[in-house]
Amino acid sequence: AAGIKRLGREAEITQYFDAGAFLPSPGQGVIALECRAEDAATREALAHLDDADSRAAVTAERAVLAALGTGCNLAVGAYARVEGDLLSLRAMLGGDVEGTEPLFGEAAAPVEEAESLGRGMGERLKEMYESRYGATS
């Protein structure tokens, strides 16, 4: 929708998908800034732009993808959000052209455990897929 709006064609949008039901790609829509690790002045200047909740959500989502280690053969969706002190994560390892059904998982953990939450989810989805369909890559 954001891209359609930028094109000035918002009136043509007929439906918005709920991210909890229609899982986006991990990290979808995130804006990131990079700088040299040794550039303390730039890191300090950028620090006020960091949003801890967004960082935790994206960390979990990308950890799902890293744990799966898949290429472009399977669709992967992940959506994480902070709710109080907890980070909730819903993820999907999609079906393939052979007609396999997508697998879903949900979990939550303290925000500071974003990386392990995502990795655990990715590992569970991969195990589920492999036990049902064989290798994921």
Secondary structure per residue as TSV (DSSP state, phi and psi in degrees):
chain	resnum	aa	ss	phi	psi
A	1	A	-	360.0	-37.4
A	2	A	H	-60.8	-40.9
A	3	G	H	-66.4	-40.1
A	4	I	H	-64.2	-40.9
A	5	K	H	-63.0	-41.7
A	6	R	H	-61.9	-29.8
A	7	L	T	-80.4	-1.7
A	8	G	T	75.5	24.8
A	9	R	-	-119.4	32.6
A	10	E	G	-56.6	-32.6
A	11	A	G	-63.5	-18.6
A	12	E	G	-87.0	-7.0
A	13	I	-	-73.0	123.4
A	14	T	-	-105.1	-17.4
A	15	Q	-	-159.2	141.3
A	16	Y	-	-106.5	133.7
A	17	F	-	-90.9	137.9
A	18	D	-	-75.4	126.1
A	19	A	T	-62.9	-25.6
A	20	G	T	-72.8	-25.6
A	21	A	T	-101.3	-33.0
A	22	F	S	-117.5	87.8
A	23	L	-	-69.1	128.6
A	24	P	-	-78.7	170.2
A	25	S	-	-62.9	149.0
A	26	P	T	-55.6	130.7
A	27	G	T	76.5	8.9
A	28	Q	T	-57.3	129.4
A	29	G	T	84.8	0.0
A	30	V	-	-81.7	139.4
A	31	I	-	-103.3	128.7
A	32	A	-	-124.1	147.0
A	33	L	-	-119.4	141.5
A	34	E	-	-123.0	150.9
A	35	C	-	-150.4	167.6
A	36	R	-	-65.2	136.4
A	37	A	T	-57.8	-34.8
A	38	E	T	-84.3	-1.9
A	39	D	-	-89.7	79.2
A	40	A	H	-60.8	-38.3
A	41	A	H	-63.5	-44.3
A	42	T	H	-68.2	-42.0
A	43	R	H	-59.8	-40.9
A	44	E	H	-65.8	-41.4
A	45	A	H	-65.3	-32.2
A	46	L	H	-86.7	-16.1
A	47	A	H	-56.2	-35.9
A	48	H	T	-70.4	-13.2
A	49	L	T	-85.5	-14.9
A	50	D	-	-71.8	133.4
A	51	D	-	-111.7	113.2
A	52	A	H	-59.5	-40.0
A	53	D	H	-65.3	-44.1
A	54	S	H	-63.9	-41.4
A	55	R	H	-60.8	-45.3
A	56	A	H	-63.2	-44.3
A	57	A	H	-61.9	-46.7
A	58	V	H	-68.1	-36.1
A	59	T	H	-59.6	-46.5
A	60	A	H	-64.1	-44.8
A	61	E	H	-62.4	-45.3
A	62	R	H	-69.7	-28.9
A	63	A	H	-67.9	-33.6
A	64	V	H	-58.2	-50.2
A	65	L	H	-61.4	-43.9
A	66	A	H	-62.8	-41.7
A	67	A	H	-67.1	-34.3
A	68	L	H	-69.9	-36.7
A	69	G	-	59.2	27.2
A	70	T	-	-86.7	158.5
A	71	G	-	-91.2	-133.7
A	72	C	S	-98.6	11.3
A	73	N	S	-75.4	-27.5
A	74	L	S	-128.0	146.4
A	75	A	-	-78.5	140.4
A	76	V	E	-128.2	130.9
A	77	G	E	-126.0	146.3
A	78	A	E	-154.8	138.1
A	79	Y	E	-142.5	117.9
A	80	A	E	-120.0	148.3
A	81	R	E	-151.3	149.1
A	82	V	E	-88.4	131.2
A	83	E	E	-130.3	96.2
A	84	G	T	69.8	-121.9
A	85	D	T	-95.1	0.9
A	86	L	E	-109.1	147.5
A	87	L	E	-107.9	118.9
A	88	S	E	-101.4	144.2
A	89	L	E	-136.5	132.0
A	90	R	E	-123.7	131.9
A	91	A	E	-138.3	160.2
A	92	M	E	-142.8	135.2
A	93	L	E	-111.2	112.7
A	94	G	-	-78.1	165.9
A	95	G	-	-70.8	172.4
A	96	D	-	-119.3	-174.8
A	97	V	T	-67.9	-13.7
A	98	E	T	-82.5	-4.4
A	99	G	-	97.0	15.7
A	100	T	-	-68.3	147.3
A	101	E	-	-84.5	143.1
A	102	P	-	-68.1	152.2
A	103	L	E	-113.6	141.8
A	104	F	E	-122.6	153.2
A	105	G	E	-147.0	151.7
A	106	E	E	-135.9	143.9
A	107	A	E	-160.3	166.3
A	108	A	E	-144.9	153.4
A	109	A	E	-158.9	166.7
A	110	P	E	-57.6	146.4
A	111	V	G	-52.2	-39.1
A	112	E	G	-69.7	-5.6
A	113	E	G	-105.6	27.9
A	114	A	H	-56.0	-46.9
A	115	E	H	-61.7	-49.4
A	116	S	H	-69.4	-32.8
A	117	L	H	-60.3	-50.0
A	118	G	H	-65.0	-44.2
A	119	R	H	-62.0	-44.5
A	120	G	H	-60.1	-42.0
A	121	M	H	-63.5	-46.3
A	122	G	H	-60.5	-42.3
A	123	E	H	-64.6	-41.3
A	124	R	H	-63.9	-44.1
A	125	L	H	-63.5	-40.4
A	126	K	H	-64.2	-44.1
A	127	E	H	-62.1	-42.5
A	128	M	H	-61.1	-45.9
A	129	Y	H	-64.4	-46.6
A	130	E	H	-65.6	-36.2
A	131	S	H	-70.8	-27.4
A	132	R	H	-91.0	-41.4
A	133	Y	H	-122.5	-12.4
A	134	G	S	104.8	-159.0
A	135	A	-	-61.4	150.4
A	136	T	-	-91.9	-14.5
A	137	S	-	-99.7	360.0
